[in-house]
Amino acid sequence: MKKEGDNMTNSKRVPNRLIHEKSPYLLQHAYNPVNWYPWGEEALNKYHLIMHNNQTLVYYKFFKT
């Protein structure tokens, strides 16, 4: 079943933070409509903010290249 936007090219879509990564695995998700954070200081700061505010956190394991 096709979803709206399936025929859009990457040039018409807005990339997320993963667009600046070198890993081919992470780059394949650079146009996903998800607020991804590559592993690093920004992700840790966001984690601490979420935990401080008692918000829900979804944990994903990333492989560092």
GUPA-200813 format. One record per residue (C-alpha): residue in one letter; x, y, z. Coordinates in steps of 0.2 Angstrom, whole numbers. Layout:
# residues N
ATOM; A; X; Y; Z
...
***
This chain:
# residues 65
ATOM; M; 0; 0; 0
ATOM; K; 7; 17; -5
ATOM; K; 8; 31; 7
ATOM; E; 6; 49; 3
ATOM; G; 23; 56; -2
ATOM; D; 31; 39; -8
ATOM; N; 34; 46; -25
ATOM; M; 44; 61; -18
ATOM; T; 62; 63; -22
ATOM; N; 75; 66; -9
ATOM; S; 77; 84; -16
ATOM; K; 59; 88; -12
ATOM; R; 60; 81; 6
ATOM; V; 68; 89; 21
ATOM; P; 82; 80; 29
ATOM; N; 84; 77; 47
ATOM; R; 101; 78; 57
ATOM; L; 107; 61; 50
ATOM; I; 111; 70; 33
ATOM; H; 128; 75; 40
ATOM; E; 133; 58; 45
ATOM; K; 146; 47; 36
ATOM; S; 139; 30; 40
ATOM; P; 129; 23; 25
ATOM; Y; 117; 15; 37
ATOM; L; 113; 32; 46
ATOM; L; 112; 41; 29
ATOM; Q; 99; 29; 22
ATOM; H; 88; 36; 36
ATOM; A; 92; 55; 33
ATOM; Y; 75; 58; 25
ATOM; N; 64; 49; 37
ATOM; P; 51; 60; 45
ATOM; V; 59; 56; 63
ATOM; N; 68; 68; 74
ATOM; W; 84; 57; 74
ATOM; Y; 99; 62; 84
ATOM; P; 116; 54; 80
ATOM; W; 126; 49; 95
ATOM; G; 135; 63; 103
ATOM; E; 134; 78; 114
ATOM; E; 118; 85; 107
ATOM; A; 109; 68; 109
ATOM; L; 115; 67; 127
ATOM; N; 109; 84; 131
ATOM; K; 92; 80; 124
ATOM; Y; 92; 64; 134
ATOM; H; 96; 74; 150
ATOM; L; 82; 86; 146
ATOM; I; 70; 73; 143
ATOM; M; 74; 64; 159
ATOM; H; 74; 80; 169
ATOM; N; 56; 83; 163
ATOM; N; 50; 66; 166
ATOM; Q; 45; 64; 147
ATOM; T; 44; 47; 138
ATOM; L; 61; 42; 130
ATOM; V; 63; 30; 115
ATOM; Y; 80; 21; 116
ATOM; Y; 88; 16; 100
ATOM; K; 105; 8; 99
ATOM; F; 117; 15; 86
ATOM; F; 133; 8; 79
ATOM; K; 147; 21; 79
ATOM; T; 157; 21; 63
***
